[in-house]
Amino acid sequence: MTRRRGRFTRCVGLVALGTVLALVASGCGGGSSSSSTAGAPAKPKLPTSIGPGEGQLNLVAWEGYAQPDWAKPFQQQTGCKVSAKYAGSSDEMVALMRDGGSGQYDLVSASGDADLRLIFGKDVQPVNVDLIPSWKDFIPQLQSPPFNTINGVHYGVSYEWGPNVLLYNHQKVSAPQSWEVIYSPQYKGQITVPDNPIQIADAALYLSKKDASLGISDPYELTQPQFDAVVNLLKQQRPLIKKYWALASQEITMFKNGDVVVGAAWPYQTNTLQADGVKVTDSIPSEGATGWADTWMLAAKAPHPNCAYQWMKYVSTPTVQAQQAIYFGETPANTKACAEMDKQAKGSCDQYHANAPASYFDSIKFWKTPLADCGNGKSDCVAYTQWQQAWQEIKG
């Protein structure tokens, strides 16, 4: 998205300019009901040290983000027992974290289309990055990114990032060069895509290349005619879909069983399926890809804040960042994880772009929450609430 600017600063800019927060809430998809207070959050008083662990840590996370390989050593080191609730979409994460996590959840591994909703919904609280020693080793783009840092206040610790990929069974599908394959009747009934309103952006990215007359420059900033064209494409796709997947494990099962042969996925699914001997390959088609940049965010009513800080400190280290990156097939925030990745799996640093130039990061159309404000002095873009409504209509 100047992709970093286009990716997340639009919403932050609204706040910086003093725009009424109700606009931010509606444009950002609406966090909890507490998001009606205008203005940016006040400068907080932060903890200056991490106290003794409370013996428990409750996470809301993407599937594969709390694997035993690194969760068990953490438990042994800290005495904090890890319990994870896996969410299938950013909307689900926002719902689970409503009312500050309801005194149940401590941390959420939120992506860019959820961060600002959580911040301005007052569902997450500021964190002291000085208590996370590895933070200083993060790539510059993820030390204080505008999707989790506002007016110098950090509302989380960046984690890992990567692209959404095209996954296919290479024994049944010839290497596709375009996202067109998931909109084509050639594989009717054997296609799967995420059950997530942000999937509209993937279709918009495809149409931006296929039909230049639409004038789509940012898949998250769509005027009504552009949005209508994208929704129409997705409605045409609906009869081709075997199933919309909510959890990565659902897509993995479908590919294992031969129910589907092509779909939109994360590298995590590719790695898991290949490890199980399933004949799959993934690629980034010619139109490019959307992607995610995740943040561990601390619930406003976290019942185990010390264990939460211990987790953020632990998973930011090069060793754990490397483990997570290799397992999930994503890229670590910590620059020192590259060498660790090659120790754990030779060539993985290069494979997952941990040593890539900034231009690679900037080439991915990272998730952000669609706003009515288009950033051009107009407010004629379709806001996220309409994306949610349209997605339900698309699925039928």
N, C-alpha and C positions, 0 to 999 in steps of 0.2 A: 504494500500500500504505500514518490515519496509516500512509501507505503506505511512507514511508521506513523507519519502524521495522519494520513488518511485512516489508519487502523483504529486508533483510540483517542486521539486528542480532540476530536470533534466534541465528544461529551464533556471532557474536562474543560474545553474552551468555553462551553456554555456556562459552566459554573464560575470560571475565572472572570467572565464578563458580567457576572451577577444576574444571569437569567434565572427566572423563577424555577425553583427545584421541581415543581410539579411538572414542568416541561421535560426536565431531565428524567423524572420518573416514568412518564408516559413514553418518552422517546427511547428510554433504555429498557423498556419492557415492564417497568413497574416492579419495584422490590416489595418490601413489606409495607404495610400501611403506615409505618413510622416515617416513611420517606417524604412526608409533606413539609418538613421544615426547610425553609429557604436558606441558601448560602452554603459555602463549603464548611466541612467539619472544623471545629475549633482545634487549636494546637493542644495536643494531649500531654498528660503527665505519664511518662513511660517507666516501666520497671528498669532498674539499673543492674540487676543481677537475676540469675535463675535460681529459684529456691528448690528445696527438696521435692522430688516427684510425688504425685498423689497416688501412684500405683495403677493408673488407668489412663488410656488415651482413646478417644472415640473420633474416628475420621469419617468424613463424607468424601469419597474419592472416585476417580475413574478406575474402572476395573484394571487390575494389574499394577496399581500404585502402592500396594502394601503387601508385597510378596514376602513369604517366609524367609527368603534368602537374606533380606536386610531387616525385616521386622523382628525376627527372632533374636538376632544379635543385639538389636536395640533394646528389646525387653530384658535381656540378660544384663546389659550394661546399666540400665536405668531403673529397672523394676516397674516400668510403665507397660502394662499389658495393652497391646494394640487390638482394637476392634474396628473393623471397617465396614461401612455401609456403601456399597457400590451404586453409583447413580448412572443412568443411561443418557442424560442430557444436562445441559446447563440449566434449563428450566427446572428440572428435578432438584438440582443442587440448590438453586435459589429457594425453592419451596421447602426443602429440608432445613435450610439455614434461617428460615423466617423466624422473627422474634429472637434474633441473636443465637440461633441454634437451640432455642427453647431449654437451655440449661442441660441439653443432652449431648450435643456435639461440640468438639473442641476445634477442629480444623477442617477446612474444605480445600480440595485441590482445584480451585476455580479457574476456568478459562476466560479469555478476554471478553466474551459476550456475556459474562456474568459478574465480573469484578465490580464494575461501577454500580450495578444494581445492588450488590451486597453492601458496598461502601455507603451509598446514599440512602439505602434502606436501614442503615445503622445496625446491620446484622453482623458486621465484623468490626474489630477494633484495631487501632494502630499497633504496630510492633516496633521494637527497638532493634534495628539491624546491627547495632554495635554488639549485641549479644550473639550474633551469628558470625563467627570469625571468617568463614569461607565466603561471605558476601562480597568482600573486597576483591575476590578472584573471579567474580561473575563477568561475563561479557558486558561491555558498556551499555548495550541496548537494554539489558535486563537488571541493571543495578537500581535504577530509579525510573522505570518506564511509566508513562502517563496512565496506563490502565490500572496500576496499583499504588501509585505515588501521587499525592495531591498536595500542592503547596509545601513540598518538602517532607510531608508526612507519609510514612510507609504503612500501607495496609496489608502487608504480606511480604513473603519472600519468594521471588521468582524461582521456578523449578526447571522444568524441561519444556521443549518445544519441538514442533515438527509439522510436516505436511499431511494432509488427507490424500490417500492414494487410491489408484484404480487397481483392484485385486481381481485376478482371473485364474481359472484352471487352464494352464498352458497346454494341456492335452486336448482340450475341447474348444479353446478359443485362441485363434491366431493373434499374436501380440498386437493389441489395439494401440493405435497412435493417438486416439481422440476419445474424449468422454462421450462421444456420440454413441458408442457401443451400449451404454446403459439407457439410451433413449430409442434404441432401434428394436423393431419387432423380431429381429433375427434370433434373439435369445428370450423371447417372451416366456414368462413363467419361471425363468432361471436367473433373475436379476434381484439384487437386494441393495438397499441404501439405508442410511440411518433414519430412525424415527425422530426427527429433530427439525424444528422450523428453520434452523440456520442452514439446512440443506438447500433452502431456496437460493442461498448465495452461490452454491456449487452450480446450480442450473443457470444462474445469472452470469457466472464466469464463462460457462460454455457458450451461452448465447452472445456474450460480448464479442466473441471471436467469430461465431458462426454468422451472425447478422449484425454487421457494423452499423446498419441504418438505425438500429435501436439507440445507439449512442451511449451504451453502458460503459462507464469508465471505472466505476467502483461497484462491486457486486453487493455491497451493503448499503449503497446510496442509490435507491431506485425511485424514479418518478412513477406516478400511477400507470402511465402507458407501458413503461418498462416492466413494472411489477406485474401487470396484467399479462404481458407476453410470457414472462417466466412462469407464472402460475398456470397458464394455458399449456405450456410445455410439460409441466409436472403432472397435470391432469391427464395429458395424453400418455404419459409414462405409467400412470397408475395401473392399467390392465397388464402391464408387462412385469410388474413386481410380484415376486413370490411372497416376500414378507419384508416389512420394514423392521430393522433390528434396533432394539433399545440398548441391549448389552452386547459387548464384543463377543462374549461367549455364544450368543445366539447365532451370530454370523459364522463363527468358527464351526458350530454344529452343522449348519446348513451346507457349508463347503465340504465338511467331512462326509456327510451323508449323500452328497451329490445332488442335493435339492436345488442348489444354485451353482452357476459357473462363472459369474462375473458380478462385481458390485463395488460400491464405494466403501473404503475401509481405512483403518489405521495400520501402520507398520506392525503393531502388536499382533494383529490377526495373522499377518503374513508369517511372522516369526513362529508363532504358536503352531500354525498349520504345517509349515515346512519342517519343524522339529518332530511333528507326528507323521511325517512322510507323505503328506498330501501334496499333490503336484500343482502348486500355485506359485505365481509370480506377481509382483506389483510394479507399478510404474507411475510416473507423473506425466500425463498426456501433454500434447502440444499446447493446449489452452492454458496450462499451468495448474495450480492447485491452491485451495484454501488451506488453512492450517490453524494450529493452536499454540498459545504460549501460556503455560499454566503457572499458577501462584498458590502457595500454601497460605491461606488466610485464617486468622484467629477469630473464632466466634466471639461476639460481644458478650455472651454469657457462658463462655467456656468454663466447664466445671473443673478442668484439670489443666490450668494454664502453664504450670511448670513443666509438666510432661509434654505439652504442646511446644514450648520453646525448646525443650530437649530434642524433640523430633525435627523441628526446623533446623536446628544446629547440626544434627546427625545427617539428615538427608541432603544437606548442602555440601558435605565433604566430597572430595574427588572420588573416593572409593565407592560410596553409595550412589553418587551421581552416575558413575560409570556402570554400575550394576543395573540401575534403573534404565539407563539409555540402551544398553545392549538387550535387556529383556523386552522392553517395549518397542524398541526400534525408533527411538527419538534422539534428540540432541540435548546435551546437558547445558545448564547455564554456567557451570563452573569451568573456566578455561583449563584448569589443571586436571580435569577429568580425562582429557584426551590421552595422556600417557597411561593412565590407569585402564582405560578402555583397551588399549593395545596389549596390556599385560594380561587382561582377562580374556580377550578374544582378538587375536592378531588381525590387524587391518580394520577393526571396528571403528576406530576414530575417524578414518577417512570415509568409511561406509556410511556412517551416520552424521557426517558433515560437522564433526566437533572442531575441525580445524579449518572450516570454510571461511572465506572472507565475508565481510558484512553484507556484501551484495547478495549473497545467498539468503540470508535472513530477510533482507528487504524484498526479495523476489516472491515471497509467500504472502498470499492474501489472508492475513491472520483474522480470525474471528473478532468481530466487534458487534456491539448492539446497534441495530439500525435505528436512526433518529429521523424525525420529520425534517430537521434542519439539514440541508444539503451542503452547508459550508460555502455557499456561493451567494449569500445574501437572501436566499429563498428558503421557504419551509414547505416545499412541495414534494419531499421524499416520503416514502411510506414508512411509518414507524413500526416498531417491533410488535406491538399488540396486534396489528393487522397481519403481520407475518404469522403469528400464532393462530389467528382465526383462519387464515387462508390454508395453513397446513392441515388443519382439521377437515376443511372442505376437500382438499386434495386427496386425503386418505379415504374419505367417504364414510 
